[in-house]
C-alpha cells in the first residue's frame, strides 16, 4: 500500500508542509510518484519516518538525523548518551531556576503582594547571585539571612555612629564591632571561607547585589581596615587552614557567660572557687566550638588572646572577664578548688 502525502500527514500527526520540507532537504523523499506527479510513500518510507520522529524526540537537529540515517554520523548509542547529558544539564538548570523562584516567593510571602519593581529587583539580584554561587549556596545565603538580619541592622547603626563621630577604623573601640561583623558573616554564610570570599568580591563588583538597607561601600571599607590588623593578629598564631576550621558560636552563649562572669566578679567570688571554675569550663567549651572541636587548637587560642590586645578588645567577653576566667583556669586555682572539696 502506498500513501499520498496528505494521508501520511494525517496518520503521522505532521503537516503536509513538514513532509514537503523533509523531501526538499533529502531527509525523507517518496519512493514513488503517481502518474499525476503526486508523492507516494511506501512501507520503507513510513519506517524511515518513524526513525526520524524517534530521533526528533531526542532533540536532535534534522541535519544530524540525516547523517545518522545515512550512516555518516556518530553511532546512535553515543548520540543518545550525549542527549542524556544535555537533558541532565537542562534539568539541573530548570531545578536551579525553580529553587531561585521558590526562594523569591518565600522572600515576598510575609510582605503581601509585591510591586512589579520589587519583583524585577529581586529577579535581577537572583540573576547576579547565579553568576557567583551554586543553587545550594544561594539557599544558604537567602535562608540564613532571617537568622542574622536583625543583628545586622543593629550592627550597621553602631558602625555608622562611630564613623559619624570620626573614630578611625584602627581605634580599639571599633574592634568589638569588627569582631561582631566577622562573626555574623561567618554565621550567615555557614563558616565557608570560599563562599565568604566570593560574597565579598561580588558585593564590591556588582551594584545590583547591594539592595536598600545594605552597608554602603564606605562602611565596608571602614570595617575592612578594622578587620585587617585583627586577621593579621590571628595569623600570628594560627595558619590560614586552621582559621578555616573556626566555626561561629551563637552570640547568646557568649552573652550568658559574660553575664554570669560579671555577677561572680561583682559578688567578689575569687577565681580559685568552684563557681568560677565552672564558668572557666564553659569558656573552654565555647573555645572548643569556635575551633571546630579541635582540642589541640584551644591552647593556641589562649595564647593568642593573652598576647594580642587587639583580639582581647574585640573578643565576645570583656577583657576583665577573660582575665578572671583565665585565672580560674590556672593550675593553682584548680588545685585550690580541688583542696576545698
N, C-alpha and C positions, 0 to 999 in steps of 0.2 A: 504494500500500500504506500502511496506517495501523498504527501500533504502539500497543499498550497501554502503560501506564506501567511495568509490570514488564518488558516486552520491551525498552523503551528504556533502562531502568536497566541491564539485563544487557549490552546492546550498548555502552553509553557508559561503563560502569565506575562509574556513580554509584549512589547508593541511591535507592530509591523515596521515602524521606523527603526527600532533597535536591530531587528533582523536584517534590514537593508544595510544598516551600518556595519554589522558583522560581515556581511557579504563584501562590502566595499573595501574593508581593510584586510580581507582574506582570512578572517578568523573562522567563518562558517559560510561556505558557499554551497548552494544547492547542487546536488549530484545530477540533476536533470532539469530540463525546461519543457514546457508543453509546446505543442505546435504553434500556439498563440504567443509564446515567449514568456509565459508565467513561470516563476520559480517553483520547482518541485523538490521536496525534501523526502529522502528515503530513510530506511531504518538506521543506517550508519550515520546519516546526518543528525538524526534525533539523538543517537547515543553520544555523538560529539557535543551536541548542545547540552546534554546532561552534564558532561565533563566540564564544559565552560561554566555552567551555572554553579557547579560544586566549587570550582576554583574561585569564582567571583565571591562566593560566600566566605572564602578565606581572606577576602580583602585584597586579592591580587589584582594588579592593573591588567588591562587587556593585552598589552604588549608582552607581558611576562607569561600570561596564559597561552598566547600563541607560541611562544618559544618552548614552553613545557610540552604542549601538544605536538610540536614538531620534533621534539627530542633534542632541541638545541640548548635548552636551559639547564639549570641545576637539577639534580634528582628531586623528585617530589618530596621524599621524607625531609630533606634539608630545607625545602621551601616551607613545608608545614611547620618545622621546628622554628624557623625564623619568624613565621607569622605568630606562633605562640608567644615568642619573646616580645614581639611588638604588641600583642594584645595584653600581655602581662604589664608592659610599660604603661599602656593606656589605662588599664585597670588601676595601677598604682597612682597615676595622675588623677583619675576620677575619685579615688578614695581620698587622696590628699585634699582635693577641692571640696569634697563633701565634709571632711573634718574641719576645714577652714570656715566653711559656711555654717556648720553647726556651732563652732566657737563664736562666730559672728552673731548667730541667733541668741546664744547664751548671753552675750555681751549686752544685747538690747532687751532681753526678756524682762529685766527688772525696771526698765525705763519707759514702758509703754511704746506706742508707735513712733519709730524714729522718723526724722525728716529725711528727705532724699539726700540732702547734703551729708548727713551723718552716715548714711549707708555708703555713699561714694567715698567719703574719707576713710571709713573702716575697711572698705574693699581695697583702696589704694594702700593702706597700711599692711593688710594681709599680703598683697602682691609684693610689697617691699620685703616683708618677713620671708616670703617664699624664696627670695634670691639668696638669703643668708642661712636659713635654718630648715631642718627637716620638719616633717609634719609632727613627729613626736616632740621635737624641741619647741615648736610653736604651741603645742598643747601645754608644755611646761610653762612657757612664758606667760600665756594668757591665763592658764588655770591657777598658777601660783600667785598671780597678781592680787587676787582677792585677799590673800593672807597677809600681804605686806602693804597694800595700797594706803591704808590709813596711817601706818607708821611713816611711809614716805612723805605724805602731806605734812605731817608734823615736823619731820626732819628738814624738809626743804625750807619751811618757815624759819627754823632755828639757824640754818646756814645763811639764809638771806639776811637775817638780823645781824649776824656777825659781819657779813660783807658790807652792809649799810653803815655799820659803826667804824668801818675802816680797819678791822682786825686783819692783819696779814695771815695768809694761809699757814705760815710757819709757826704761828703763835700756838703755845700749848693748849690754849682754850679751844682751839679748833680740833684737837686730836680726839676727844670723845665723840664728836660728830663724824669725824673721818672714820673712826672705828665702827660707828653705827652704820654709816654709809656702806662700808665694805661688808659688814655682817648682813645687811639687808639684801645686797646684791647676791651674796653667797647663798642666802636662804632662798631668795626669789628664783635664782637660776640653778638651784639644786647642787651647788658646790662644784659645778662643771667649769673648770678654768678655761677650757677651749671655748665653751659657749659664752662665758663672760667676756672673753677677748673679742669674739665676733660681734657680740652685742655692742661693745664699746665702739668698735670700728664702724658698725652700721649707724650707730647713733650720731657719730660725728660726720659721717659722709652722706647721710640720707635725711634731708629736711622733712620728708613725709613721715619719718619714724619718730618725730618729736611732736606728739599731739598736745592739745591745750592742757596746761597743768603740769607738763613735764619740766624738768630742770632746764633752764636756759644754758647755752654753751658757756657763758662766763662763770656760771656756778660749777659746771662740770670741770672747767679748767682750774678753778679755785680748789676744788676737792682733790683733783689730780696732784696739785702742788702740795697739798697737805698729806696725801697718802704716799707720795713718792719716798720721802725720808722714812716713813713708817715701814714701807716694804723693804727698804734698804736695811733697816734695823732688824727685821725678821730674817733677812738673808745673811746677816752676820752670824746667825745661829742655826738656821735650817737651810737645807738645799731647796731648790725650786720643786723638786719631786716630792720632798717631804711636805712642803706647803700645800701641794696639790691634794694631800691626804687629809687636810683640815676639813672639818665639817661644821656647819652652823649649829649653834645651840640656842634654843629659844630664849628671848630676852626675859621672859617671865621667870625662868630658872635662875638667871643671874640676879634679877631684881629681888627675888625671895631670899637668896643667900646674902645679898648686900644688906637687906633689912634685918635679917636675923643676926648678922655680924654686928651691925650698928647697935642693936639692943644689948648685946653682951658687952660691948665696949662702953656704952653709956652706963650700964649697971656695974662697971668695974670688975667684971669677971676676968681673971687672969688668963693669958694664953695657955698656961700649964693647967688646964682644967678639962674634965671630960666633956663639958658642953662645947668648949672651944675646939677640942679635938674632933668632935662630931662634925662641926662646921668645916674644919680643915679637910675631913674626909669627903664632904660634899664638894668642896673645891677640887679635890683630886679627881673626883668622878666627872666633874664638868670638864676638867682638863683632858681626861681620857676621851670624852666625847668629842672635844674640839680637835684632837689629833687623830681622829678616826680609830679610837681604841688601840692605838699603837703605844703600848706601855713604855717602850724604850724612848719615846719622844717626850714623855712627861718631865723627866729631869731637865731636858733641854728647854722646855717651856719655863720651868722655874728659873733656870739660869738666865734666859732671855729677859724675863721680867725684872730680875734682880739687877741686871747690867744695863738696861735701856730705860732711862727716864721717859723717853718718848712713848714707849709701849705701855709703861705704867700709867701715863697721863691719859691714854685712850682706852685703857682696859675697862671691862664692864663692871669691875669693882673699884671703888675709890682706893687711892694709894695707901691710906692708913688702914683700910680693911685688909688689903693684900698683905701689908706688913704684919698685921695682927695674926692672920691665918698662917703666914709663913712661920711666925714664932710658935704657933700652936703645932705646926708640923715638925718643928725642930726635934732632934733626938732627945735633948734634955727635957723638953716639955713632955714628950711621950713617956719618958722614964718616970717623970713626976706623977703623971696620970696613973701609970701602972702601980706605983707605990701606994697611991691613995686608995686603990681599990681593995 
